Amino acid sequence: MAATSASPFCAIVPPHILDRLAELGHAPARRSVVLDSALREQRLLAAAPAAAVVQRLVRTVADAGHDETLPGRTVRSEGGGPVADDSANRAYDGLGATYALFREVYGRASIDDAWMPLDATVHYGDRYDNAFWNGSRMVFGDGDGEIFVDFTVCLDVIGHELAHGVTQFTADLEYRDQSGALNESVSDVFGSLVKQYALGQTADQADWLIGAGLLAPGVRGVALRSMKAPGTAYDDDRLGTDPQPGHMDGYVRTRRDNGGVHINSGIPNRAFHLAATALGGHAWEGAGRIWYDTLTSGRLAPNTGFAAFARATVATASSHYPAYTRVADAVADAWAQVGITTT
């Protein structure tokens, strides 16, 4: 399914974190805020279909050379061996790991299900404190070394950003308010599943953190977000305290960040974690399959909210496992635990 609207600027570091750092006078964050603002104002479109489609994984990694011009100079292409640049190699491997989950588990032919090449650019900007999906490629900053390290170090960050592309080409969830928070949550879900699949972890073994290892030494925190316990990922003098709620009682109403899409995503994130751990085993096989089939069902409206999405996941579980009502019950109970009823 082709994307029906312009792709939003989807970045891994929430605006509230960079805004706070900028207000504290952190120069790299100030530059990142200005650059992100400019990128949000651009009309970011999905890549046009290739004239000749190659039905296999095709990756290309480019180096922006600390400039802000895309795509940059190609440094590694599909089938080529590792290069001297660790960032390029991590990006290349991350693209492959994300492709592997969607292809091997869900039978998806790349991000658009039509063998879209997977492209990435590393070393974007001057100590740029973010990574983003621009509708056609992944772009990574190097981080500033004080708050964030190189953004290619986290496999779940790569999976998260590429999953925005999957949403773009399927449900095309509007990037604001609850549908935007679902857009972010879906990316966290599949970002975590990419990491779990690569490591062969069960739901109980996974850390359920997004961006573990991204925070520089000295920052009090473990990641950008916790799907298991929203609101506990960091508590630092510079970053502030993780504002994510894990229940509708704490839903944040704000005009910032497109209605708090990076904040309120903690609610559906926790619901997925609860469903995945209740079902047990490998999360990509149980709850992940239900979430993926719901996302790609064609039954979600672009402005789908939490309750409608929750009902859709329960319906998917019921249709997939008609003889095992415990599956649908576990999904419904997971949503109920975050304050969302599905009946």
C-alpha positions in Angstrom: 0.0 0.0 0.0 1.5 3.4 -1.0 1.6 6.2 1.5 -1.3 8.6 1.1 0.2 11.7 2.6 3.5 13.5 3.1 5.7 11.6 5.6 6.2 13.5 8.9 9.6 14.2 10.3 10.0 11.3 12.7 13.0 11.6 15.1 14.0 9.3 18.0 14.8 12.1 20.5 11.6 13.8 21.7 11.5 17.6 21.3 10.9 18.1 25.0 14.4 16.7 25.8 16.2 18.8 23.2 14.2 21.9 24.2 15.2 21.5 27.8 18.9 21.0 26.9 18.8 24.0 24.6 17.2 26.2 27.4 20.1 25.1 29.6 22.5 26.4 27.1 23.7 23.1 25.6 25.1 24.3 22.2 24.7 21.0 20.3 21.1 20.7 21.4 20.4 24.3 20.3 21.7 23.5 16.8 19.7 20.2 16.8 16.5 22.1 17.7 17.0 24.6 14.9 17.8 21.8 12.4 14.9 19.7 13.5 12.5 22.6 13.2 13.7 23.2 9.6 13.3 19.6 8.8 9.7 19.5 10.2 8.7 22.3 7.9 9.9 20.5 4.8 7.5 18.3 2.8 9.0 14.9 3.3 7.7 12.4 0.7 8.0 8.7 0.2 10.5 7.7 -2.4 9.2 7.1 -5.8 9.0 3.4 -6.9 12.1 2.3 -8.7 11.8 1.6 -12.4 13.3 -1.9 -12.0 12.5 -3.6 -8.7 15.2 -6.0 -7.4 13.4 -8.6 -5.2 16.0 -8.8 -2.4 17.5 -6.8 0.3 19.4 -3.8 -1.1 21.2 -1.5 1.4 23.2 1.6 0.8 25.0 3.6 3.5 26.3 7.2 2.8 28.4 9.6 4.8 27.2 13.2 5.1 30.7 14.2 6.3 29.1 16.3 9.1 27.2 18.4 6.5 23.5 18.7 6.4 23.1 17.7 2.7 21.6 14.4 1.8 22.3 11.7 0.9 26.1 12.2 1.1 28.9 10.0 -0.3 28.2 6.3 -0.6 30.6 4.3 1.6 29.0 0.9 1.7 26.7 -0.9 -0.6 24.8 -4.2 -0.5 27.1 -7.2 -0.5 30.2 -5.1 0.2 32.3 -6.0 3.2 32.8 -4.0 6.4 34.5 -0.6 6.0 36.7 1.4 8.4 33.8 3.5 9.6 32.1 1.7 12.5 29.0 4.0 12.2 28.5 2.9 8.6 28.9 -0.7 9.5 26.4 -0.5 12.4 23.9 1.3 10.2 24.3 -1.4 7.5 23.8 -4.2 10.0 20.8 -2.4 11.5 19.1 -2.0 8.2 19.6 -5.8 7.6 18.4 -6.8 11.1 15.2 -4.7 10.6 14.7 -6.2 7.1 15.1 -9.7 8.6 12.3 -9.2 11.2 9.8 -7.9 8.7 10.7 -10.4 5.9 11.4 -13.6 7.9 8.6 -13.2 10.5 5.9 -11.2 8.7 6.7 -12.0 5.1 7.0 -8.3 4.2 9.1 -7.3 1.2 11.0 -4.4 2.8 9.5 -1.3 4.3 6.9 -0.7 1.6 6.2 -4.4 0.9 7.4 -3.7 -2.7 11.2 -4.3 -2.2 12.1 -0.7 -1.4 15.9 -0.3 -1.0 17.0 0.6 2.5 19.2 3.7 2.5 20.9 5.4 5.4 23.2 8.4 6.0 25.6 8.6 8.9 27.6 11.5 10.3 24.8 14.0 9.6 25.4 17.5 10.9 27.8 18.9 13.5 27.3 16.8 16.7 23.7 16.4 15.7 21.7 15.0 18.6 19.1 12.9 16.8 18.3 10.2 14.2 15.3 10.4 11.9 13.3 8.8 9.1 12.6 11.3 6.3 10.2 9.3 4.2 12.9 7.6 2.2 16.0 7.1 4.3 17.4 6.8 7.8 19.6 9.6 8.9 22.0 9.4 11.9 23.7 12.1 13.9 26.9 11.4 15.9 25.6 12.8 19.1 27.5 15.4 21.1 29.4 13.0 23.3 28.2 14.7 26.5 24.5 13.7 26.5 24.2 11.4 23.6 26.6 9.1 21.8 26.5 8.0 18.2 22.9 7.2 17.2 23.9 4.1 15.3 24.8 2.2 18.5 21.2 1.2 19.3 19.6 -1.5 17.1 16.2 -0.6 18.4 16.6 3.0 17.3 17.3 1.9 13.8 14.3 -0.5 13.9 12.1 2.3 15.4 12.8 4.7 12.6 12.4 2.2 9.8 9.1 1.1 11.4 7.8 4.7 10.8 8.2 3.7 7.1 6.1 0.6 7.6 3.4 2.7 9.2 3.7 5.3 6.4 3.0 2.6 3.8 0.2 0.9 5.7 -2.1 2.6 8.2 -0.5 6.0 7.6 -1.4 7.1 11.1 -1.6 10.9 11.4 1.3 12.3 13.3 -0.6 14.2 16.0 -2.6 13.5 19.2 -3.5 9.9 19.9 -3.0 8.6 16.3 0.5 10.2 16.4 1.2 8.6 19.8 0.2 5.3 18.2 2.5 6.0 15.3 5.4 6.5 17.8 4.3 3.4 19.9 4.2 1.2 16.8 7.7 2.2 16.0 8.8 1.5 19.6 7.1 -1.9 19.4 8.9 -3.0 16.3 12.1 -1.3 17.2 12.1 -3.5 20.4 11.1 -6.5 18.4 14.0 -6.0 15.9 16.4 -6.1 18.8 14.7 -9.1 20.5 14.6 -11.0 17.2 18.3 -10.4 16.6 19.2 -11.5 20.1 16.8 -14.4 20.2 15.2 -13.2 23.4 11.8 -14.1 24.8 9.5 -11.5 26.2 10.7 -12.1 29.7 14.3 -11.8 28.7 14.0 -8.5 26.8 14.9 -5.2 28.5 11.9 -3.3 26.8 14.0 -0.2 26.6 14.3 2.1 23.6 17.7 3.6 23.2 19.6 1.7 25.9 23.2 2.6 25.5 22.4 5.9 23.7 22.9 8.1 26.8 26.5 9.2 27.4 28.4 8.3 30.6 27.4 10.5 33.5 23.8 10.9 32.4 21.4 9.5 35.0 19.2 7.2 33.0 19.1 3.9 31.1 17.4 4.8 27.8 15.1 7.3 26.1 11.9 5.3 27.0 10.9 2.2 28.9 8.0 0.2 27.5 7.7 -1.9 30.7 7.7 1.1 33.0 7.0 4.4 31.2 8.3 7.4 33.2 11.3 5.6 34.6 13.9 5.8 31.7 15.8 8.8 33.0 15.9 11.3 35.9 18.8 13.7 35.2 19.5 17.3 36.0 20.0 18.1 32.3 17.4 15.8 30.7 14.8 16.3 33.4 12.5 13.4 34.5 10.9 11.0 32.0 7.4 12.4 31.5 5.8 9.3 29.9 2.6 8.1 31.5 1.7 4.4 31.6 -2.0 4.8 32.2 -4.8 7.0 30.8 -5.1 8.7 34.2 -1.8 10.4 33.3 -2.5 11.3 29.7 -0.8 14.6 28.9 -2.8 17.2 27.0 -0.4 19.6 25.3 0.0 21.4 22.0 3.8 20.7 22.0 5.2 17.8 20.1 2.1 17.4 17.9 0.0 16.8 20.9 2.6 14.9 23.0 3.2 12.0 20.5 6.5 11.0 22.2 5.0 11.3 25.7 1.6 9.6 25.5 3.0 6.8 23.4 4.0 5.3 26.8 0.4 4.2 27.3 0.1 1.9 24.3 3.7 0.9 24.8 2.9 -0.5 28.2 -0.2 -2.2 26.9 2.0 -4.0 24.3 4.5 -5.1 26.9 1.7 -6.4 29.2 0.2 -8.4 26.3 3.6 -9.7 25.1 4.6 -10.9 28.6 1.2 -12.4 29.3 1.3 -14.4 26.1 4.9 -15.3 26.8 7.5 -16.8 24.4 8.9 -14.7 21.6 7.0 -11.4 21.4 7.4 -11.2 17.7 5.3 -14.4 17.3 2.4 -13.5 19.7 1.7 -9.9 20.4 3.9 -8.7 17.6 2.0 -10.7 15.0 -1.3 -9.3 16.3 0.0 -5.7 16.2 1.5 -6.2 12.8 -1.6 -7.7 11.3 -3.7 -4.9 12.9 -1.4 -2.2 11.4 -1.6 -3.8 7.9 -5.2 -4.8 7.9 -6.5 -1.8 6.0 -9.2 -1.3 8.7 -7.4 1.5 10.6 -8.3 5.1 9.8 -5.5 7.6 9.7 -6.9 9.3 12.8 -7.4 6.1 14.8 -7.2 6.7 18.6 -6.2 4.5 21.4 -9.6 2.9 22.1 -10.2 2.1 18.4 -6.7 0.6 18.0 -7.1 -1.4 21.2 -10.4 -2.9 19.9 -8.8 -3.7 16.6 -6.0 -5.7 18.3 -8.5 -7.7 20.3 -10.5 -8.4 17.1 -7.3 -9.5 15.3 -6.4 -11.8 18.3 -9.9 -13.3 18.2 -9.8 -14.0 14.5 -6.3 -15.4 14.6 -6.8 -17.6 17.6 -10.6 -18.5 17.6 -10.0 -21.7 19.6 -7.8 -19.9 22.2 -9.9 -17.2 23.8 -7.1 -16.6 26.4 -5.1 -14.8 23.7 -7.8 -12.2 23.0 -8.5 -12.0 26.7 -4.8 -11.3 27.4 -4.8 -8.5 24.9 -8.0 -7.0 26.2 -6.7 -7.2 29.8 -3.4 -5.5 28.8 -5.4 -2.5 27.5 -7.6 -2.5 30.6 -4.5 -2.3 32.8 -3.6 1.0 31.1 -7.1 2.4 31.4 -8.5 1.5 28.0 -11.6 -0.7 27.7 -12.2 -2.7 24.5 -15.9 -3.7 25.0 
